[in-house]
Amino acid sequence: MIYHIMEKVETAFDKIVALGLRFKAYRKALGLSQQEIHRKTGVALSTISLFENGKGQGLSLSHFYLLMDALDLEIEVDVLIPEASRSDLARQWEKQNKRRKK
């Protein structure tokens, strides 16, 4: 059974912790050990453990991808970073500049 790990995630740190906890929940639900994930991916056991225990802030993007792939969780690039039109980029730029001026 997969559990909802966090009700409200606010900071980047919180999001990374939530990802690790959700990864751990999926891994356990699939009946996989950290050792099995290590064998499938080549990612160090210590890295997997740190990620699952909320201390994976230094996890590389390539390791993150390998871990998601080991659980057959596809990373949708368009969901993470959608294609942007010029107007989308202009809005983002304006938003960033307003924050900096405050």
MIFIVO-604402 format. One line per 5 residues: number of its first residue (from 1); for each residue x, y, z of N, C-alpha, C. Coordinates in Angstrom, 1 decimal, padded with zeros to 4 digits, always signed. Each point is the difference from the previous one (the first is absolute). Layout:
BEGIN
NUM	X:Y:Z:X:Y:Z:X:Y:Z | ...
This chain:
BEGIN
1	+000.8:-001.2:+000.0:-000.8:+001.2:+000.0:+000.9:+001.2:+000.0 | -000.3:+001.0:-000.8:+000.7:+001.2:-000.1:-000.7:+001.1:+000.8 | +000.7:+000.7:+000.9:-000.6:+000.9:+000.9:+000.3:+001.5:-000.5 | -000.9:+000.8:+000.3:+000.3:+001.5:-000.3:+000.9:+000.4:+001.1 | +001.2:+000.5:-000.4:+001.1:+000.2:+000.9:-000.1:+001.4:+000.6
6	-000.3:+001.0:-000.7:+000.0:+001.4:+000.5:-001.2:+000.7:-000.5 | -000.8:+000.7:+000.9:-001.1:+000.8:-000.4:+000.4:+001.2:-000.8 | +000.9:+000.8:+000.6:+000.4:+001.2:-000.7:+001.5:+000.1:-000.1 | +000.5:+000.1:-001.1:+001.5:+000.1:-000.3:+000.3:+001.4:-000.4 | +000.9:+000.7:+000.7:+000.2:+001.4:-000.3:+001.4:+000.3:-000.6
11	+001.0:-000.4:+000.8:+001.4:+000.4:-000.5:+000.6:-001.0:-000.9 | +001.0:+000.3:-000.6:+000.8:-001.0:-000.9:+000.4:-001.1:+000.9 | +000.5:+000.3:+001.2:+000.4:-001.1:+000.9:-001.1:-000.9:+000.3 | -001.2:+000.5:+000.3:-001.2:-000.8:+000.3:-000.3:-000.9:-001.2 | +000.1:+000.5:-001.2:-000.3:-000.7:-001.2:+000.9:-001.2:-000.2
16	+001.3:+000.2:+000.3:+001.0:-001.1:-000.1:-000.3:-001.0:+001.0 | -000.3:+000.4:+001.2:-000.3:-001.0:+001.1:-001.2:-000.8:-000.4 | -001.1:+000.7:-000.5:-001.2:-000.7:-000.5:+000.3:-001.0:-001.1 | +000.9:+000.4:-000.9:+000.3:-001.0:-001.1:+000.7:-001.2:+000.6 | +000.9:+000.2:+000.9:+000.7:-001.2:+000.6:-001.0:-000.9:+000.7
21	-000.9:+000.6:+000.8:-001.0:-000.8:+000.8:-000.9:-000.7:-001.0 | -000.4:+000.6:-001.0:-000.9:-000.6:-001.0:+000.7:-001.1:-000.7 | +001.3:+000.2:-000.4:+000.8:-001.1:-000.6:+000.1:-001.2:+000.9 | +000.2:+000.2:+001.3:+000.1:-001.1:+001.0:-001.3:-000.7:+000.0 | -001.1:+000.7:+000.1:-001.3:-000.6:+000.0:-000.3:-000.9:-001.2
26	+000.4:+000.5:-001.2:-000.2:-000.8:-001.2:+000.9:-001.2:+000.0 | +001.2:+000.2:+000.4:+001.0:-001.1:+000.0:-000.5:-001.1:+000.9 | -000.5:+000.3:+001.2:-000.5:-001.0:+000.9:-001.3:-000.6:-000.5 | -000.9:+000.8:-000.6:-001.2:-000.6:-000.5:+000.3:-001.0:-001.1 | +001.0:+000.2:-000.7:+000.4:-000.9:-001.1:+000.8:-001.2:+000.5
31	+000.3:+000.0:+001.3:+000.7:-001.1:+000.6:+001.5:+000.0:-000.3 | +000.6:+001.2:-000.3:+001.4:+000.0:-000.4:+000.8:+000.5:+001.2 | +001.2:-000.5:+000.1:+000.9:+000.5:+001.0:+000.9:+001.1:-000.6 | +000.7:+000.7:+000.9:+000.9:+001.0:-000.5:+001.2:-000.7:-000.7 | +000.3:-001.2:+000.4:+001.1:-000.8:-000.7:-000.4:-000.3:-001.4
36	-001.3:-000.4:-000.2:-000.5:-000.3:-001.3:+000.0:+001.3:-000.9 | -000.3:+001.1:+000.5:+000.0:+001.3:-000.7:+001.5:+000.3:-000.4 | +000.9:-000.2:+001.0:+001.4:+000.2:-000.3:+000.5:-000.9:-001.1 | -000.4:-001.2:+000.0:+000.4:-000.9:-001.1:-000.5:+000.4:-001.3 | -001.3:+000.4:-000.1:-000.6:+000.5:-001.2:+000.6:+001.2:-000.6
41	+000.5:+000.9:+000.9:+000.3:+001.4:-000.4:+001.5:+000.3:+000.1 | +000.7:-000.7:+000.9:+001.4:+000.4:+000.3:+000.1:+001.1:+000.9 | -001.1:+000.6:+000.5:+000.1:+001.1:+000.9:+000.3:-000.6:+001.4 | +001.0:+000.7:+000.7:+000.5:-000.5:+001.2:-001.1:-000.2:+001.1 | +000.1:-001.0:+000.8:-001.0:-000.2:+001.1:-000.1:+001.2:+000.9
46	+001.1:+000.6:+000.3:-000.1:+001.2:+000.8:-000.7:+001.1:-000.6 | +000.1:+000.2:-001.3:-000.8:+001.0:-000.7:-001.5:-000.2:+000.0 | -000.3:-001.3:-000.2:-001.4:-000.4:+000.0:-000.6:+000.2:+001.4 | +000.7:-000.4:+001.1:-000.4:+000.2:+001.3:-000.2:+001.5:+000.4 | +001.0:+000.8:-000.4:-000.1:+001.4:+000.3:-001.2:+000.6:-000.7
51	-000.2:-000.3:-001.2:-001.2:+000.5:-000.8:-001.3:-000.4:+000.7 | -000.1:-001.3:+000.4:-001.2:-000.5:+000.6:-000.3:+000.6:+001.4 | +001.1:+000.5:+000.7:-000.1:+000.5:+001.3:+000.0:+001.5:+000.1 | -000.3:+000.7:-001.1:-000.1:+001.4:+000.0:+001.3:+000.8:+000.0 | +001.1:-000.7:-000.4:+001.3:+000.7:+000.0:+000.7:-000.1:-001.3
56	-000.9:+000.0:-001.1:+000.5:-000.2:-001.3:+000.1:+001.3:-000.8 | +000.3:+001.1:+000.7:+000.0:+001.3:-000.7:+001.2:+000.0:-001.1 | +001.0:-000.8:+000.2:+001.1:+000.0:-001.0:-000.2:-001.1:-001.1 | -001.1:-000.6:+000.0:-000.3:-001.1:-001.0:+000.1:+000.6:-001.4 | +000.8:-000.6:-000.9:+000.2:+000.5:-001.3:-001.3:-000.3:-000.8
61	-000.2:+000.7:-001.1:-001.1:-000.2:-000.9:+000.1:-001.3:-000.6 | +001.2:-000.5:-000.4:+000.1:-001.3:-000.6:-000.3:-001.1:+000.9 | +000.4:+000.1:+001.3:-000.4:-001.0:+001.0:-001.5:+000.0:+000.2 | -000.6:+001.2:+000.1:-001.4:+000.1:+000.2:-000.7:-000.7:-001.2 | +000.4:+000.2:-001.2:-000.6:-000.6:-001.1:+000.1:-001.5:+000.1
66	+001.2:-000.5:+000.3:+000.3:-001.5:+000.1:-001.0:-000.6:+001.1 | -000.1:+000.7:+001.1:-000.9:-000.5:+001.1:-001.4:+000.0:-000.4 | -000.5:+001.0:-000.7:-001.4:+000.0:-000.5:-000.2:-001.1:-001.0 | +001.0:-000.2:-000.9:-000.1:-001.0:-001.0:+000.0:-001.4:+000.6 | +000.7:-000.2:+001.1:+000.0:-001.3:+000.7:-001.3:-000.4:+000.5
71	-000.9:+001.0:+000.3:-001.3:-000.3:+000.4:-001.0:+000.1:-001.1 | +000.5:+000.1:-001.2:-000.9:+000.2:-001.2:-000.9:+001.2:+000.1 | +000.6:+001.1:+000.7:-000.7:+001.3:+000.0:+000.6:+000.9:-001.0 | -000.8:+000.3:-001.0:+000.6:+000.8:-001.1:+000.0:+001.4:+000.4 | +001.0:+000.7:-000.4:+000.1:+001.5:+000.3:-000.5:+000.7:-001.3
76	-001.0:+000.7:+000.2:-000.6:+000.7:-001.1:+000.6:+001.4:-000.1 | +000.8:+000.2:-000.9:+000.7:+001.3:-000.1:-001.0:+001.1:-000.2 | -001.0:-000.2:-000.8:-001.0:+001.1:-000.2:-000.8:+000.3:+001.2 | -000.1:-000.9:+001.0:-000.7:+000.3:+001.2:+000.9:+000.8:+000.9 | +001.3:-000.4:+000.1:+001.0:+000.8:+000.8:+000.3:+001.4:-000.5
81	+000.2:+000.1:-001.3:+000.3:+001.2:-000.7:-000.8:+000.1:-001.3 | -001.2:+000.5:+000.0:-000.7:+000.1:-001.2:+000.6:+000.8:-001.1 | -000.3:-000.3:-001.3:+000.4:+000.9:-001.1:-000.5:+001.4:+000.3 | +000.9:+001.0:-000.2:-000.4:+001.3:+000.2:-000.1:+000.8:-001.2 | -001.0:+000.8:-000.1:-000.2:+001.0:-001.2:+000.8:+001.3:+000.5
86	+000.2:+000.8:-001.0:+000.6:+001.3:+000.3:-000.8:+000.8:+001.1 | -001.3:-000.1:+000.0:-000.8:+000.8:+001.0:+000.1:-000.7:+001.3 | +000.1:-001.3:+000.1:+000.3:-000.7:+001.3:+001.3:+000.5:+000.6 | +001.0:+000.0:-000.8:+001.4:+000.4:+000.5:+000.0:+001.5:+000.4 | -000.7:+000.8:-000.7:-000.1:+001.4:+000.3:-000.7:+000.2:+001.4
91	-001.1:-000.7:+000.2:-000.7:+000.0:+001.3:+000.9:-000.4:+001.1 | +000.8:-001.1:-000.2:+000.9:-000.5:+001.0:+001.1:+001.0:+000.3 | +000.5:+000.6:-001.0:+001.0:+001.0:+000.2:-000.5:+001.2:+000.8 | -001.2:+000.5:-000.3:-000.6:+001.1:+000.7:-000.3:-000.4:+001.5 | -000.4:-001.2:+000.2:-000.3:-000.5:+001.4:+001.3:+000.0:+000.8
96	+001.1:-000.5:-000.6:+001.3:+000.0:+000.6:+000.5:+001.4:+000.4 | -000.1:+000.9:-000.9:+000.4:+001.4:+000.2:-000.8:+000.6:+001.1 | -001.3:-000.2:+000.1:-000.8:+000.6:+001.0:+000.5:-000.5:+001.4 | +000.3:-001.3:+000.1:+000.5:-000.6:+001.3:+001.3:+000.6:+000.4 | +000.9:+000.3:-001.0:+001.3:+000.5:+000.3:-000.1:+001.5:+000.5
101	-001.0:+000.7:-000.5:-000.1:+001.4:+000.4:-000.6:+000.2:+001.4 | -000.6:-001.0:+000.5:-000.6:+000.1:+001.4:+001.0:+000.0:+001.1
